[in-house]
Amino acid sequence: IAGDGVHADQIAGDAVQQEGRTREPSYFVRLQTGDDDGSTGDLQQQQQQQQQTQHQRRARSSSEAPARAARRAGGGVDVDDYFVGADGVFYPRGGRLALHQHDWRLLAAAKAMALLHAANQLQPARARLGVDAFGSAAVDGMDLVADYDAWQARVPGAFAFCGYPILLSLRAKAQIMQVDAARQMDTKLKEAVISALFRSGTRAQPHLKLLVRRHCLAADSLHQLAAHEQDLKKRLRIEFAGEEGVDGGGLTKEWFMLLTRELLNPAYGMFTQDEGRAHWFNPAALETGNQYFLVGVVVGLALYNSTILDLQLPLAVFKKLLRPGAYQSLGVCPQQGASQGLSQGLGQGSSQALALLTPSAQLRAQLSEMLGDVAQFRPQLARGLRQLLQYRGADVEHVFCLTFEAAYDAFGARVAVPLVPGGAHMAVTSHNRVEYVQRYLHWVLTDSVARQFEPFRRGFYYVCGSNALSLFAPEEIELLVHGSGRDWAASDLRAVTDHAGFDSPAGRQLCEWFWALVAEMTAAERRQLLMFVTGSDRMPTPSQLHQFRVKLVLLGNESARLPVAHTCFNQLGLWAYRTKDELGTKLMMAITESEGFGLK
């Protein structure tokens, strides 16, 4: 059983398809019983054969040198750059450990962890271990960028931990994605410079620069993104019209936050929100596919530029992005196709574990998974469907009075959609209620939003189409996009804050006043403070905190002035206020009345 993102079924040794590409099967090591003293003669013989193959390949290296150089230029890894040590490990000729040979011990351990992970995925959502429960700190300490390069380069006979991403923590995966994104940005920069050299009168544009007006933020942003589709993988720089300032990261974070809030405005009608929960695509939206394409581009840009969005999308969106067809098999008769749909929804590596379940157990797991996903954005519907399934009476038809129809609100008007031909005249009974729930869930998650989701998906992958994305579970991508929605205490922020200029007794007193005021703030006020200082009102995930620092600086004695923030550097400057009340008044005015580079 393979982990999420693995390119080959390493148990059966068969090639598999993922994201339109076929990867050759890994070499399958058969574990044979050795002598009583624990000898491993078969393994040693196999290692000798692999070393002999390496020597034969080097003998042919002179004719393959041009192709090998091209692979190096493209950032790939060539196996001839490494030698096999006596311990069965690939060592680079530069002396740095990069790859592992296909050791049966690593393979067996990885498969055992993948099996436990698949079993965990079959548990109810509330009873599962977290996505980081299977990670290993020892693996995180390795050179995972080289491991990622080897995984992409399909090095024969090498074990890559990226083939079993469940062993990697979210922090390690995020680092790999950042390196991969930086490489793509550098490539785009080189292309821009080379293009300018060969085109007379053309100036190289190293960044994707957007000039937007605050009162027309959504229109300006979407129009300029559409006009610069070829530059979306360049480094993003934002400039607000009529405002001074150089974007060192703070303006980009503010732009993302303001844009997503405007796109979620009910006046646009692109998304719906039920009971204050997550946003979902509006089946009755009048916007064109191009608008949803650009929304997908914005989400992809945020992930690509390591920026947290104030965009509450449910987990179902990220499952559909990372696992195409996750909900496709729901619109079937009660038990047909349940295993296939559930294995897609739970991720790769669960299909063989599902085969151990009875059809009824597969069906229960399927319905539990999908109802949990729908409950994040339509909780009332999920509750109603659960009540229908749990009802023990035989008079379902008379108690619930349902037919095989789904319904949605189209700007105040109720629109009914038949789930089967003639569904308006087909009553839901105790015998067909499971099929009704399946078809309704399939309609909600797939059919009702197909027109909106497909361009959104294309826009997202237009920016984030690298192999690094396949390392993540949907829950992890959700964390990277949304950040940590949990409330935080003053001690959490203080732990990541550096102080400068507070060495004097008066400075130390001012610093204590500040943290006491932060501790007294409400959750909403703390979010406003974080927004004022960093340009985003959400704390990074725990895996990203090692990269998140805030700086508190004592500026001077001009106590009549308001505190000053430099969002590009996550820096807050305080003046030498004489009392705690004066500091509190000035601080609250700054965080509640500021906008851009001044006051509202």
N, C-alpha and C positions, 0 to 999 in steps of 0.2 A: 504494500500500500504506500503510495507516494504522497508527499506533502503538497500543499498548495503551491502552484507555480512550477512544479517539476515538469520537465519537458518530455520525460519518458517513463513508461511503466516499467520500473526496474525490477519488479517481481517477475513478470512474465517475459521480460526481455523483448517486448514488441515495441515498434515505433508507434507514436501517437501523434495526433494532430493537436496543435494549440496555436491560436491566433493565426491560422492560415499557414503554419510552417510545420515541417516534419523534421524531427530530430532522430538521429540514429540511436538504436538502443544501447544502453550502457552495457559493458561487459559483465555478464552474470557469473558470479563466483559461486560454484557449487561447494557446499560445505561437506566434506567427506570425513569419515571417522579415521583418525590417525592411529598411531601405535599407542600402546599403553602409557608411554612416557610423554604423550602429548605432542609428538612431532607433527610438523605441518609440511610434509614432503611435497604434497600436491601444490600447496600455495607457493613454495619456493620454486618448484618447477615452472609454475605459471609466470612468476616474476622473472625467471631467467629467459623464458620465451619472449616476454615483453621487452626485456633489455636487448635481446637479439634483434627484435623488430626495430627498436630505436636505432641500432647500428646500421641496419639496412636502409633505414630512412635517411640517415645522414650521408650514406654513400650516394644517394640520389639528390642530395641537397644542392649540388652545383647547378642542375638544370631547373630547380625550383626556386632559385634565389630571387628572381624578379617578383614572383607572386608572393613570396614570403615578405619581401620588403614592402610590398603594397599592403599586406595585412598589418604590418607594424605601423605603417603610416596611418591606417584607419583606426588605430587604437586597439587592435586585436592582440591575441597572444599566440605565438608560434611555439609548438612543442620542442623544436630544436633549440630554443633559447634556454632549455632546462636540461638537467641531468638527473638520473635516478640514483639516489643514495642507497647505502647498504640497508637502511631502515625502511626502504620502500616508499620514500617521500621524494617528490619532485623538488629540486632545488634550482633556483635561477642561477645563471652563470655570474650574475652580479653579487650573489651571496645572500639574497633575501628570500626567506621562505615564502612560497606563493601557492603551490598546489600540493595536493595529496594524491598518491597513487590509489588505485581502486583496492583499498584494504577491506577485507571481509569484516573486520571488527567495526570499522566506521559504518560500513553499509548495514550491518546487522543492527547496530545501535540506532542509526537513523530510521530504519524501517520499524523498529520497535516503538520509537517515539511517534512516528507517523500513524502507527496502528492505534496507540493510545489517544492521539489527537482525533482520529476518525471516530473512535468510540465516544469521546467527549462531545463531538458534534452531534451525535445522535441523542444526547440528553436534552431535556427541556431547557429552554433558554435561561430560565432562572436558576437552574441547577448546574450549569456548565462552569468549568474553570475559565478564567480570563484568557484573552488571546495571547498574553505574554507568559502563560504558565509553563509553556514547553520550551522557552528560550534557555540558552546556556550562556553564562557569563564568560566561560572559557572560549566559546566560539566568537563572542563579541570582541574579544581581545586579539583576534587574528587579523591578518591583512585581508579584509573582506572585499576590498576593491579589486585586488588581484584575483581573489576567488570568483568574483563576479565576471571579470574579464575572461577567466578560464571557462566559466559556465557558458558565456556567450560564444566563445571561440570553439566550443565542442572539442576540447582536447581529449584525444583517445586515451582510455585507461586511467583517467584522473577523476577523483571524487571531488565534487564541488558542494560545499555547504549550501550554496544558493539553490541547489536542486531540491533542498529540503528547507524551505524558508521558515517553517514552524520552529526551527532551531535558532533563528535569529530574532533578536529583540526589535521592537519598533524603533528604538534609537539607532541600531545598526542598519536597518533598512532605510531609515530616513537619511543616514549618512551616505549610503550607496546612491540613493536617488539624487541627493545634492551634488555628488561628484559627477553623476551622469548628466545632470542638467547643466552643470558648469562646463563640461566638455562640449555639449551641444551649443551653448552660448558662445564659447570660444571659437567653435567651428563657424558659426554664423558671422562672427566678427571678422575672421580671416576671409571668408567669402566676400564680405562687404568691402574690405580693403583691396582684395584682388580685383573685384569687379570695378572699383573706382579707378584702379591703375590702367585698366584696358579700355575705359570709356572716357574719352576726353570731355572735360567740363562737368563730370559727375563727381559729387562729393560723397565720401563714404559715410554711411549712417550706422555707427556701431551699436546704437540702442534703438529700441522701439519707444519713441517719444510721443506722448499724447498731450496735446494742449486742449484743456477742457474748461468750460465755464460752469460755475457752481449752479447757476439757475437752469442750465440745460445739460446737466451732468450725464444722464442716461443717453440722450440723443447724440451728444457730441462723442461720448465714449464708444457707443456701438457703431456710429458712422465711421470713426477713425479706425477702429479695429477691423471693420469690414474692408477698409481701403488699404490696410497693411497686413493682409493675410500672410504674405511671404516673410514677414519680419516678426512673427509672433514668438519665435524661439530666441530672439535677441533679448538682452537685458532690458527690463522695463523701466522707463523714467516718466514721471508725471509732472506736468506743470499746470497750475491753475491760472487762468487768464486774469491779468490785473493784479497778481500777487507776486511779491518778491520771495525768492527762496530757491535753493538748489535741492533737488531730491536725492537724499542720501539713504532713502528707505522709508522715512516717515511719511512723506507725501503719498508714496505708493500704498502704504497701509491705510491711510485715510481715504484714498480714492477707492480702494476695494470695499471698505466699510460703507461709504456713502452710496456707491453704485449698487451694491447688493440690496441695501435698504430701499433704494428707489425702485429697483426691479421687482421687489416683493410688495410694492405699494398696490393695494387692492384696485386702484384706479387703472392699472395696466391689465389686470385680469389674467395674468400669465400663470399664477399659482393660487391655490386655495389653502386655507388653514382652518382646521376644525378643532374647536375647544382649546385654542391657544397652543396646539401641538405643532408638529413639524409641517413644513410646506410640501404640497404635492402638486403635480401638474394639473391644470384646470382643463377638464375634458371639453368645456365649452369655450375655450379661449379663441379670440378672434385674431390673435397675432399670427404672423406667418412663420413658417419653419425657419426662416433666416434669423428671426429674433431669438428663437430657442437655440439655434446654432451658436449665436454670439454669447448667450448665457453659458452654454457649455464651454466656450472659449474662456470666459471670465473665470469659471471654476478651475479649468485647466491651468490658466495663468497663475492663479493663486497657489496651486499646488506646485507648479513649476518654479515659482519665485519664493517658495517657503513662506507664504503669507496666510494668516488665519482669516477666514471669512465669517462674517455674522450672517450665515445662511443656514437655517435649520432644515436641511434635507434629511429625510428618514433613511434608515439603513437599506431599505429596499432599492433606493436609487443607486447606491454603490454596489449592491449585489448585481443589479442589472448591468452596470458598467463593467464590472470585472468578470462576471460569469454570464455571458450571453446565453439566453435560453433557460435561465434559472427558473422561470415560472411558465415555460411553454407547455409543459405536459399537464397543466392543471385542468385545461378545458377538455376533459375526457370523461369516459364513464368511470364509475367509482374506483376501480382498482387498476385499470390499465394505465401504464406509464407512470405510476406513482414513484417507482424507484428511480427512474431516469430524472424526473423533475427534481426530486429531493436531493439526489447526488449533485446535480448542478447547483442547487440552492445552497448546499452545505459546502461545496467546493470539491476540488479534485482530491482523490484519496479516500473518498467515502463510499464509492460504488461497491467495493468488495465487502466492506462492513455491512452495507445495506442488504447484500445478498444473504446475510446470516439471519435477517429478520423475516418473519412471516409477512404475507401480503397485508394482513390487517394491521400489524405493527408498523409497516411502512406507511400505510395510509394515515394512521394516527400521528406519526412523526411529521408527515407532510402537512397535514392540516394544522398541527400545532405551530410549525415553523411559519407558515404563511399567515395564519391569524395573528401571530406575534408581530410580523412585519407590518400588516395592515393596521394594527392597533396603534402604531406610532403616529399615523397621520389621519386615521378615521376611527377613533376609539369607539364611537357609538355603534358603527356598523359591525366592528369586531365583536362587541359585547352581544349584539343581537344574533349574530351567526353562531356564537358559542352557546347562547341560550337555546337556539334551535337544535343544535346537536345534542345538548344535554337533556332535552325534554324527554321524559319517560313515557308519556301517555301515547295512546294510539290515535288520538284525535288531532294530529298536527294540522291537518287541512282546515279544521274549524277554529282552532285556537290562534294560529298565526295568519291565516287567510293570505297566503303568499302564492304567487305564480312565478314561472320561470322568466322573470324580468328583472333587469337592473335599472336603477334610476340615478340621475344626477341633476343638480341645480344649474340651470342656464340663465344666469342673471335674473333670478326670481321665478322662472318658469320651470316646472318639473318635466323632465324628458325621460321617457321609459324606453329601454332597449331590450328586445327579446334575447334571451340567452340561448335558445334553441328555436328552430322554425316552429311557429305557432306557440311560442312560449307564453303569450298573454292568456292563452286558454288552457295552459297545462298547470294544474295545481301542484303545490309542494306537499308531499305526504311523508309519512314515516318511512316509506320504502325508497324514496328518491331524494331525500333531503341532503344526503351526503354529496350526491352528484350536483345538486343545486348549489351547495356551498362551494364546491370545487369550481364550478363554472362561474360563480359570482366573483370568487377571488381571482380567477384568471382574467376576467373582464376588468376588474379594478386595477390589477397590477400590470396588465399587458395591453389588452385591446383598447381600453378607453383612452389610453395616453400614447398609443403608438405614433400618432401624428406629431406629438410634441416631443416624445423621448428620443426618437431616432435622430433628428437634427441636433438635439442636445448632446447625444452620445458622440456624434461625428465631430462636433465642436470641441468636446473634451479631449478626444483622441488626436485631434489635429495638433494639439499642443503637447499632450502627455502620451505619446505613442511609443515610448521606449520599453525595453524588456524589464527595466527596473520596476515598473508598475505591477508586473505579475508576481512580484515577491510579496505583495501586501494582501492581507485579508480585508474584506470590505469594512470590518469594524475599525481597522487601522487607518484606512484611507479616510473614513469618517472623522476620526480623531485629528488627522493632519489638516483636514479642510476646516473643521469647526473649531478646533482647539478644545480646551477643557472648559466645559460649561459649569463646572462646579464653583461654588462660592469659595473665596479664599480669605484668609485672615491676615492681619497686619504682619504677623510673624512670618508668613509665607513670602510676602514681598520683601520684608527686611532681610531675609536670608539670601536674597539674590541682589542686594543693593550694596554698592560701594559708596563710601562717604568721603568727601574732600572739603577741607577748609573748616572743619568743626573741632579743631584741636583745643581752642581756648575754652575756659569754663562757660562763657556766654554761648559759644557755639555748641557745646555739648548739651546745654540746657535747651537751646532751640531745636536740636535734633530730637531730644526726648519729647518735647512738645509736639513735634510733627508726628511721631509714631503714635503718641497717645491720641491725637486727633484722628489718625487713620483707623485706629482700633475702635473709636466711637462712631465711625461712619456706618451708614446702612449699606446693604449689599449694592443697591443702585448707585450710591455715592462712590463706593469703591470702584465700581466699573467706570464711572465718569473720570475718576482720578487716573485709572490705568489708561483710559482713552486719551486724556490730556497729555500724559507723559510719553506713551509709546505709539499712539496712533491707532490702537486697537483696544477694545474693551474686554478682550478675552485673554486669560492666561494661557501660555503654551501648555502642551501636554507634559506629563512628568518626564517622558523620554526626551523632550526638547528643552527642559529647564537648564541643562548644562550649557546651552548656547544663549541663554536669556540672562542679561545683566541690566540692571538699572543703576544710574548714578545720581546721587543727591549732592548738590554743590552749594556752598555758601558764597553768594555773589558779592555782597558789600553792605554798606550801611544805609542805603536808600530805602528806608522802611515804608515810604509812601507808595512804592511801586508794587505791582502784582508779581507773583511768582512767574518764572519764565521756563518754558519747556522746549527742548530740542528733540522732537520725536525721531529724527534720523539717528540719534545716538541714545535714545531712551534716557534722557537726562532732564532732571528737574532742578532748577536753580531757585534758591530761597534768599531773601534779603534778611538782614539782621533785625527782625521784628522784636519789639520790646516786651510784648506780653503774649501769652498763649491765645487770648481772645483775638488780638490783632492778627496773629498768624492764621487762626481759623477763619476769620472773616475774609481776609485776602485770598486764602486758598480756595474757599468755596466759591467766591466770585470768579476766580480764574477757571475752575474746572466746570462751572455751570454756564458761564456766559461767553466762553471763548468759541471762536470759529475760525479755522484757517490760521492766519498770522495776526489775528487781532480779536476784538470783541464783536459779538453779534450786533 
